[in-house]
Amino acid sequence: MDRIEEILKNRGMSKSAFAELIGIKKQNVNALLKNPTRETYERIAKAMNIPMWQLFISPEDLLPKSNHTELSCPHCGGQLNIKIE
């Protein structure tokens, strides 16, 4: 999964270190990332000490636009308008 690989890169972590962190053999990392289950996502998030949603979208993608009233939908990229009262 691209997002998990991005997190590893940002942390300077090799796939070997990642395999050790989540308790699998290095040879199994690519297969695990190709078709992860919910349980796998939970195990990865727990081992990396991040909320599971960060395996799918970066926190920066959720930041408001410059006018602080618009957000982008993480799924479709559409604009979400927020009314501040």
Jmol script that loads the backbone (N, CA, C; Angstrom):
load data "model"
ATOM      1  N   MET A   1       0.844  -1.176   0.000  1.00  0.00           N
ATOM      2  CA  MET A   1       0.000   0.000   0.000  1.00  0.00           C
ATOM      3  C   MET A   1       0.887   1.235   0.000  1.00  0.00           C
ATOM      4  N   ASP A   2       0.584   2.164  -0.858  1.00  0.00           N
ATOM      5  CA  ASP A   2       1.411   3.351  -1.038  1.00  0.00           C
ATOM      6  C   ASP A   2       1.530   4.192   0.228  1.00  0.00           C
ATOM      7  N   ARG A   3       0.442   4.367   0.948  1.00  0.00           N
ATOM      8  CA  ARG A   3       0.467   5.226   2.145  1.00  0.00           C
ATOM      9  C   ARG A   3       1.385   4.639   3.220  1.00  0.00           C
ATOM     10  N   ILE A   4       1.344   3.330   3.414  1.00  0.00           N
ATOM     11  CA  ILE A   4       2.210   2.702   4.410  1.00  0.00           C
ATOM     12  C   ILE A   4       3.666   2.871   3.997  1.00  0.00           C
ATOM     13  N   GLU A   5       3.952   2.686   2.726  1.00  0.00           N
ATOM     14  CA  GLU A   5       5.319   2.876   2.243  1.00  0.00           C
ATOM     15  C   GLU A   5       5.762   4.325   2.405  1.00  0.00           C
ATOM     16  N   GLU A   6       4.843   5.267   2.226  1.00  0.00           N
ATOM     17  CA  GLU A   6       5.145   6.686   2.425  1.00  0.00           C
ATOM     18  C   GLU A   6       5.494   6.950   3.894  1.00  0.00           C
ATOM     19  N   ILE A   7       4.734   6.362   4.805  1.00  0.00           N
ATOM     20  CA  ILE A   7       5.009   6.519   6.235  1.00  0.00           C
ATOM     21  C   ILE A   7       6.382   5.946   6.572  1.00  0.00           C
ATOM     22  N   LEU A   8       6.687   4.773   6.034  1.00  0.00           N
ATOM     23  CA  LEU A   8       7.995   4.161   6.285  1.00  0.00           C
ATOM     24  C   LEU A   8       9.115   5.074   5.784  1.00  0.00           C
ATOM     25  N   LYS A   9       8.946   5.614   4.601  1.00  0.00           N
ATOM     26  CA  LYS A   9       9.961   6.496   4.024  1.00  0.00           C
ATOM     27  C   LYS A   9      10.144   7.741   4.895  1.00  0.00           C
ATOM     28  N   ASN A  10       9.038   8.344   5.325  1.00  0.00           N
ATOM     29  CA  ASN A  10       9.103   9.545   6.165  1.00  0.00           C
ATOM     30  C   ASN A  10       9.788   9.276   7.500  1.00  0.00           C
ATOM     31  N   ARG A  11       9.662   8.068   7.985  1.00  0.00           N
ATOM     32  CA  ARG A  11      10.292   7.694   9.254  1.00  0.00           C
ATOM     33  C   ARG A  11      11.709   7.149   9.059  1.00  0.00           C
ATOM     34  N   GLY A  12      12.125   7.018   7.805  1.00  0.00           N
ATOM     35  CA  GLY A  12      13.440   6.468   7.525  1.00  0.00           C
ATOM     36  C   GLY A  12      13.546   4.995   7.898  1.00  0.00           C
ATOM     37  N   MET A  13      12.434   4.283   7.767  1.00  0.00           N
ATOM     38  CA  MET A  13      12.368   2.878   8.170  1.00  0.00           C
ATOM     39  C   MET A  13      12.389   1.972   6.946  1.00  0.00           C
ATOM     40  N   SER A  14      13.255   0.982   6.973  1.00  0.00           N
ATOM     41  CA  SER A  14      13.330   0.014   5.874  1.00  0.00           C
ATOM     42  C   SER A  14      12.204  -1.003   6.009  1.00  0.00           C
ATOM     43  N   LYS A  15      11.958  -1.729   4.938  1.00  0.00           N
ATOM     44  CA  LYS A  15      10.948  -2.786   4.999  1.00  0.00           C
ATOM     45  C   LYS A  15      11.392  -3.894   5.941  1.00  0.00           C
ATOM     46  N   SER A  16      12.686  -4.102   6.068  1.00  0.00           N
ATOM     47  CA  SER A  16      13.197  -5.099   7.021  1.00  0.00           C
ATOM     48  C   SER A  16      12.857  -4.694   8.456  1.00  0.00           C
ATOM     49  N   ALA A  17      13.079  -3.426   8.779  1.00  0.00           N
ATOM     50  CA  ALA A  17      12.763  -2.923  10.117  1.00  0.00           C
ATOM     51  C   ALA A  17      11.254  -2.975  10.355  1.00  0.00           C
ATOM     52  N   PHE A  18      10.486  -2.660   9.314  1.00  0.00           N
ATOM     53  CA  PHE A  18       9.028  -2.713   9.402  1.00  0.00           C
ATOM     54  C   PHE A  18       8.562  -4.144   9.683  1.00  0.00           C
ATOM     55  N   ALA A  19       9.155  -5.105   8.962  1.00  0.00           N
ATOM     56  CA  ALA A  19       8.802  -6.515   9.165  1.00  0.00           C
ATOM     57  C   ALA A  19       9.074  -6.926  10.600  1.00  0.00           C
ATOM     58  N   GLU A  20      10.199  -6.521  11.126  1.00  0.00           N
ATOM     59  CA  GLU A  20      10.547  -6.852  12.505  1.00  0.00           C
ATOM     60  C   GLU A  20       9.575  -6.196  13.484  1.00  0.00           C
ATOM     61  N   LEU A  21       9.202  -4.949  13.200  1.00  0.00           N
ATOM     62  CA  LEU A  21       8.291  -4.205  14.065  1.00  0.00           C
ATOM     63  C   LEU A  21       6.932  -4.889  14.185  1.00  0.00           C
ATOM     64  N   ILE A  22       6.425  -5.401  13.062  1.00  0.00           N
ATOM     65  CA  ILE A  22       5.094  -6.019  13.110  1.00  0.00           C
ATOM     66  C   ILE A  22       5.144  -7.535  13.272  1.00  0.00           C
ATOM     67  N   GLY A  23       6.352  -8.080  13.364  1.00  0.00           N
ATOM     68  CA  GLY A  23       6.502  -9.502  13.680  1.00  0.00           C
ATOM     69  C   GLY A  23       6.270 -10.463  12.532  1.00  0.00           C
ATOM     70  N   ILE A  24       6.735 -10.084  11.336  1.00  0.00           N
ATOM     71  CA  ILE A  24       6.640 -10.997  10.197  1.00  0.00           C
ATOM     72  C   ILE A  24       8.019 -11.130   9.546  1.00  0.00           C
ATOM     73  N   LYS A  25       8.151 -12.092   8.653  1.00  0.00           N
ATOM     74  CA  LYS A  25       9.403 -12.265   7.931  1.00  0.00           C
ATOM     75  C   LYS A  25       9.508 -11.205   6.836  1.00  0.00           C
ATOM     76  N   LYS A  26      10.734 -10.770   6.581  1.00  0.00           N
ATOM     77  CA  LYS A  26      10.980  -9.744   5.563  1.00  0.00           C
ATOM     78  C   LYS A  26      10.387 -10.141   4.207  1.00  0.00           C
ATOM     79  N   GLN A  27      10.465 -11.424   3.878  1.00  0.00           N
ATOM     80  CA  GLN A  27       9.968 -11.902   2.589  1.00  0.00           C
ATOM     81  C   GLN A  27       8.463 -11.720   2.445  1.00  0.00           C
ATOM     82  N   ASN A  28       7.753 -11.580   3.556  1.00  0.00           N
ATOM     83  CA  ASN A  28       6.291 -11.493   3.512  1.00  0.00           C
ATOM     84  C   ASN A  28       5.755 -10.057   3.471  1.00  0.00           C
ATOM     85  N   VAL A  29       6.631  -9.073   3.571  1.00  0.00           N
ATOM     86  CA  VAL A  29       6.170  -7.681   3.642  1.00  0.00           C
ATOM     87  C   VAL A  29       5.391  -7.281   2.395  1.00  0.00           C
ATOM     88  N   ASN A  30       5.931  -7.502   1.218  1.00  0.00           N
ATOM     89  CA  ASN A  30       5.245  -7.070  -0.007  1.00  0.00           C
ATOM     90  C   ASN A  30       3.887  -7.735  -0.163  1.00  0.00           C
ATOM     91  N   ALA A  31       3.793  -9.021   0.146  1.00  0.00           N
ATOM     92  CA  ALA A  31       2.507  -9.715   0.057  1.00  0.00           C
ATOM     93  C   ALA A  31       1.519  -9.149   1.067  1.00  0.00           C
ATOM     94  N   LEU A  32       2.005  -8.843   2.257  1.00  0.00           N
ATOM     95  CA  LEU A  32       1.149  -8.283   3.297  1.00  0.00           C
ATOM     96  C   LEU A  32       0.607  -6.919   2.879  1.00  0.00           C
ATOM     97  N   LEU A  33       1.456  -6.094   2.282  1.00  0.00           N
ATOM     98  CA  LEU A  33       1.034  -4.756   1.868  1.00  0.00           C
ATOM     99  C   LEU A  33       0.163  -4.775   0.623  1.00  0.00           C
ATOM    100  N   LYS A  34       0.258  -5.831  -0.158  1.00  0.00           N
ATOM    101  CA  LYS A  34      -0.524  -5.917  -1.391  1.00  0.00           C
ATOM    102  C   LYS A  34      -2.008  -6.159  -1.110  1.00  0.00           C
ATOM    103  N   ASN A  35      -2.307  -6.945  -0.102  1.00  0.00           N
ATOM    104  CA  ASN A  35      -3.695  -7.294   0.186  1.00  0.00           C
ATOM    105  C   ASN A  35      -3.929  -7.402   1.703  1.00  0.00           C
ATOM    106  N   PRO A  36      -3.802  -6.278   2.431  1.00  0.00           N
ATOM    107  CA  PRO A  36      -3.954  -6.345   3.893  1.00  0.00           C
ATOM    108  C   PRO A  36      -5.409  -6.505   4.326  1.00  0.00           C
ATOM    109  N   THR A  37      -5.594  -7.178   5.438  1.00  0.00           N
ATOM    110  CA  THR A  37      -6.918  -7.315   6.051  1.00  0.00           C
ATOM    111  C   THR A  37      -7.093  -6.213   7.095  1.00  0.00           C
ATOM    112  N   ARG A  38      -8.281  -6.090   7.602  1.00  0.00           N
ATOM    113  CA  ARG A  38      -8.527  -5.108   8.665  1.00  0.00           C
ATOM    114  C   ARG A  38      -7.633  -5.391   9.863  1.00  0.00           C
ATOM    115  N   GLU A  39      -7.501  -6.658  10.212  1.00  0.00           N
ATOM    116  CA  GLU A  39      -6.645  -7.030  11.342  1.00  0.00           C
ATOM    117  C   GLU A  39      -5.199  -6.621  11.090  1.00  0.00           C
ATOM    118  N   THR A  40      -4.756  -6.754   9.853  1.00  0.00           N
ATOM    119  CA  THR A  40      -3.400  -6.347   9.494  1.00  0.00           C
ATOM    120  C   THR A  40      -3.240  -4.840   9.647  1.00  0.00           C
ATOM    121  N   TYR A  41      -4.229  -4.075   9.154  1.00  0.00           N
ATOM    122  CA  TYR A  41      -4.179  -2.626   9.316  1.00  0.00           C
ATOM    123  C   TYR A  41      -4.106  -2.257  10.794  1.00  0.00           C
ATOM    124  N   GLU A  42      -4.909  -2.912  11.614  1.00  0.00           N
ATOM    125  CA  GLU A  42      -4.902  -2.624  13.051  1.00  0.00           C
ATOM    126  C   GLU A  42      -3.544  -2.934  13.662  1.00  0.00           C
ATOM    127  N   ARG A  43      -2.957  -4.047  13.280  1.00  0.00           N
ATOM    128  CA  ARG A  43      -1.645  -4.448  13.800  1.00  0.00           C
ATOM    129  C   ARG A  43      -0.566  -3.453  13.373  1.00  0.00           C
ATOM    130  N   ILE A  44      -0.612  -3.016  12.123  1.00  0.00           N
ATOM    131  CA  ILE A  44       0.363  -2.053  11.619  1.00  0.00           C
ATOM    132  C   ILE A  44       0.220  -0.720  12.354  1.00  0.00           C
ATOM    133  N   ALA A  45      -1.007  -0.232  12.472  1.00  0.00           N
ATOM    134  CA  ALA A  45      -1.241   1.046  13.147  1.00  0.00           C
ATOM    135  C   ALA A  45      -0.763   0.995  14.594  1.00  0.00           C
ATOM    136  N   LYS A  46      -1.067  -0.088  15.275  1.00  0.00           N
ATOM    137  CA  LYS A  46      -0.641  -0.227  16.673  1.00  0.00           C
ATOM    138  C   LYS A  46       0.885  -0.261  16.770  1.00  0.00           C
ATOM    139  N   ALA A  47       1.526  -1.027  15.903  1.00  0.00           N
ATOM    140  CA  ALA A  47       2.991  -1.142  15.929  1.00  0.00           C
ATOM    141  C   ALA A  47       3.660   0.192  15.606  1.00  0.00           C
ATOM    142  N   MET A  48       3.039   0.987  14.724  1.00  0.00           N
ATOM    143  CA  MET A  48       3.624   2.271  14.334  1.00  0.00           C
ATOM    144  C   MET A  48       3.154   3.408  15.230  1.00  0.00           C
ATOM    145  N   ASN A  49       2.278   3.081  16.177  1.00  0.00           N
ATOM    146  CA  ASN A  49       1.764   4.058  17.144  1.00  0.00           C
ATOM    147  C   ASN A  49       1.074   5.244  16.454  1.00  0.00           C
ATOM    148  N   ILE A  50       0.192   4.913  15.503  1.00  0.00           N
ATOM    149  CA  ILE A  50      -0.595   5.927  14.807  1.00  0.00           C
ATOM    150  C   ILE A  50      -2.040   5.442  14.729  1.00  0.00           C
ATOM    151  N   PRO A  51      -2.996   6.364  14.592  1.00  0.00           N
ATOM    152  CA  PRO A  51      -4.378   5.926  14.383  1.00  0.00           C
ATOM    153  C   PRO A  51      -4.504   5.237  13.023  1.00  0.00           C
ATOM    154  N   MET A  52      -5.383   4.265  12.947  1.00  0.00           N
ATOM    155  CA  MET A  52      -5.497   3.477  11.721  1.00  0.00           C
ATOM    156  C   MET A  52      -5.831   4.340  10.503  1.00  0.00           C
ATOM    157  N   TRP A  53      -6.591   5.409  10.662  1.00  0.00           N
ATOM    158  CA  TRP A  53      -6.971   6.238   9.511  1.00  0.00           C
ATOM    159  C   TRP A  53      -5.746   6.822   8.812  1.00  0.00           C
ATOM    160  N   GLN A  54      -4.635   7.000   9.535  1.00  0.00           N
ATOM    161  CA  GLN A  54      -3.437   7.564   8.911  1.00  0.00           C
ATOM    162  C   GLN A  54      -2.775   6.595   7.929  1.00  0.00           C
ATOM    163  N   LEU A  55      -3.198   5.349   7.934  1.00  0.00           N
ATOM    164  CA  LEU A  55      -2.693   4.403   6.941  1.00  0.00           C
ATOM    165  C   LEU A  55      -3.332   4.649   5.573  1.00  0.00           C
ATOM    166  N   PHE A  56      -4.376   5.465   5.548  1.00  0.00           N
ATOM    167  CA  PHE A  56      -5.103   5.728   4.309  1.00  0.00           C
ATOM    168  C   PHE A  56      -4.960   7.161   3.810  1.00  0.00           C
ATOM    169  N   ILE A  57      -4.764   8.095   4.730  1.00  0.00           N
ATOM    170  CA  ILE A  57      -4.681   9.507   4.352  1.00  0.00           C
ATOM    171  C   ILE A  57      -3.751  10.209   5.331  1.00  0.00           C
ATOM    172  N   SER A  58      -3.003  11.171   4.832  1.00  0.00           N
ATOM    173  CA  SER A  58      -2.082  11.886   5.714  1.00  0.00           C
ATOM    174  C   SER A  58      -2.826  12.989   6.463  1.00  0.00           C
ATOM    175  N   PRO A  59      -2.361  13.349   7.642  1.00  0.00           N
ATOM    176  CA  PRO A  59      -2.998  14.440   8.392  1.00  0.00           C
ATOM    177  C   PRO A  59      -3.001  15.748   7.603  1.00  0.00           C
ATOM    178  N   GLU A  60      -1.978  15.980   6.781  1.00  0.00           N
ATOM    179  CA  GLU A  60      -1.912  17.202   5.984  1.00  0.00           C
ATOM    180  C   GLU A  60      -3.067  17.302   4.989  1.00  0.00           C
ATOM    181  N   ASP A  61      -3.544  16.161   4.513  1.00  0.00           N
ATOM    182  CA  ASP A  61      -4.655  16.163   3.563  1.00  0.00           C
ATOM    183  C   ASP A  61      -5.957  16.612   4.212  1.00  0.00           C
ATOM    184  N   LEU A  62      -6.015  16.600   5.526  1.00  0.00           N
ATOM    185  CA  LEU A  62      -7.218  17.009   6.230  1.00  0.00           C
ATOM    186  C   LEU A  62      -7.189  18.463   6.673  1.00  0.00           C
ATOM    187  N   LEU A  63      -6.062  19.133   6.484  1.00  0.00           N
ATOM    188  CA  LEU A  63      -5.950  20.527   6.896  1.00  0.00           C
ATOM    189  C   LEU A  63      -6.856  21.402   6.040  1.00  0.00           C
ATOM    190  N   PRO A  64      -7.433  22.427   6.647  1.00  0.00           N
ATOM    191  CA  PRO A  64      -8.292  23.316   5.872  1.00  0.00           C
ATOM    192  C   PRO A  64      -7.492  24.105   4.848  1.00  0.00           C
ATOM    193  N   LYS A  65      -8.178  24.537   3.816  1.00  0.00           N
ATOM    194  CA  LYS A  65      -7.557  25.384   2.807  1.00  0.00           C
ATOM    195  C   LYS A  65      -7.219  26.733   3.437  1.00  0.00           C
ATOM    196  N   SER A  66      -6.615  27.605   2.676  1.00  0.00           N
ATOM    197  CA  SER A  66      -6.131  28.876   3.220  1.00  0.00           C
ATOM    198  C   SER A  66      -7.232  29.732   3.827  1.00  0.00           C
ATOM    199  N   ASN A  67      -8.460  29.624   3.352  1.00  0.00           N
ATOM    200  CA  ASN A  67      -9.522  30.441   3.924  1.00  0.00           C
ATOM    201  C   ASN A  67     -10.158  29.791   5.158  1.00  0.00           C
ATOM    202  N   HIS A  68      -9.675  28.615   5.531  1.00  0.00           N
ATOM    203  CA  HIS A  68     -10.091  27.899   6.733  1.00  0.00           C
ATOM    204  C   HIS A  68     -11.560  27.492   6.740  1.00  0.00           C
ATOM    205  N   THR A  69     -12.226  27.539   5.603  1.00  0.00           N
ATOM    206  CA  THR A  69     -13.620  27.127   5.566  1.00  0.00           C
ATOM    207  C   THR A  69     -13.868  25.988   4.591  1.00  0.00           C
ATOM    208  N   GLU A  70     -12.821  25.474   3.960  1.00  0.00           N
ATOM    209  CA  GLU A  70     -12.998  24.387   3.009  1.00  0.00           C
ATOM    210  C   GLU A  70     -12.057  23.236   3.341  1.00  0.00           C
ATOM    211  N   LEU A  71     -12.573  22.043   3.204  1.00  0.00           N
ATOM    212  CA  LEU A  71     -11.773  20.831   3.341  1.00  0.00           C
ATOM    213  C   LEU A  71     -12.010  19.992   2.097  1.00  0.00           C
ATOM    214  N   SER A  72     -11.061  19.156   1.773  1.00  0.00           N
ATOM    215  CA  SER A  72     -11.233  18.230   0.656  1.00  0.00           C
ATOM    216  C   SER A  72     -11.639  16.870   1.196  1.00  0.00           C
ATOM    217  N   CYS A  73     -12.586  16.241   0.534  1.00  0.00           N
ATOM    218  CA  CYS A  73     -12.986  14.892   0.890  1.00  0.00           C
ATOM    219  C   CYS A  73     -11.816  13.952   0.605  1.00  0.00           C
ATOM    220  N   PRO A  74     -11.409  13.134   1.586  1.00  0.00           N
ATOM    221  CA  PRO A  74     -10.273  12.244   1.364  1.00  0.00           C
ATOM    222  C   PRO A  74     -10.571  11.127   0.363  1.00  0.00           C
ATOM    223  N   HIS A  75     -11.833  10.897   0.063  1.00  0.00           N
ATOM    224  CA  HIS A  75     -12.203   9.811  -0.849  1.00  0.00           C
ATOM    225  C   HIS A  75     -12.344  10.284  -2.299  1.00  0.00           C
ATOM    226  N   CYS A  76     -13.081  11.384  -2.496  1.00  0.00           N
ATOM    227  CA  CYS A  76     -13.339  11.820  -3.872  1.00  0.00           C
ATOM    228  C   CYS A  76     -12.598  13.098  -4.247  1.00  0.00           C
ATOM    229  N   GLY A  77     -12.041  13.798  -3.260  1.00  0.00           N
ATOM    230  CA  GLY A  77     -11.317  15.040  -3.539  1.00  0.00           C
ATOM    231  C   GLY A  77     -12.213  16.253  -3.669  1.00  0.00           C
ATOM    232  N   GLY A  78     -13.536  16.048  -3.536  1.00  0.00           N
ATOM    233  CA  GLY A  78     -14.477  17.159  -3.624  1.00  0.00           C
ATOM    234  C   GLY A  78     -14.344  18.118  -2.456  1.00  0.00           C
ATOM    235  N   GLN A  79     -14.758  19.348  -2.658  1.00  0.00           N
ATOM    236  CA  GLN A  79     -14.668  20.361  -1.622  1.00  0.00           C
ATOM    237  C   GLN A  79     -15.809  20.223  -0.619  1.00  0.00           C
ATOM    238  N   LEU A  80     -15.465  20.307   0.661  1.00  0.00           N
ATOM    239  CA  LEU A  80     -16.455  20.317   1.727  1.00  0.00           C
ATOM    240  C   LEU A  80     -16.445  21.719   2.338  1.00  0.00           C
ATOM    241  N   ASN A  81     -17.542  22.424   2.263  1.00  0.00           N
ATOM    242  CA  ASN A  81     -17.620  23.774   2.806  1.00  0.00           C
ATOM    243  C   ASN A  81     -18.069  23.724   4.248  1.00  0.00           C
ATOM    244  N   ILE A  82     -17.435  24.526   5.071  1.00  0.00           N
ATOM    245  CA  ILE A  82     -17.745  24.570   6.495  1.00  0.00           C
ATOM    246  C   ILE A  82     -18.225  25.963   6.844  1.00  0.00           C
ATOM    247  N   LYS A  83     -19.328  26.041   7.530  1.00  0.00           N
ATOM    248  CA  LYS A  83     -19.849  27.323   7.966  1.00  0.00           C
ATOM    249  C   LYS A  83     -19.411  27.555   9.407  1.00  0.00           C
ATOM    250  N   ILE A  84     -18.690  28.620   9.630  1.00  0.00           N
ATOM    251  CA  ILE A  84     -18.212  28.950  10.966  1.00  0.00           C
ATOM    252  C   ILE A  84     -19.111  30.009  11.561  1.00  0.00           C
ATOM    253  N   GLU A  85     -19.677  29.696  12.698  1.00  0.00           N
ATOM    254  CA  GLU A  85     -20.594  30.647  13.348  1.00  0.00           C
ATOM    255  C   GLU A  85     -19.980  31.183  14.592  1.00  0.00           C
TER     256      GLU A  85
END
end "model"
wireframe off; spacefill off
backbone 0.3
color backbone group
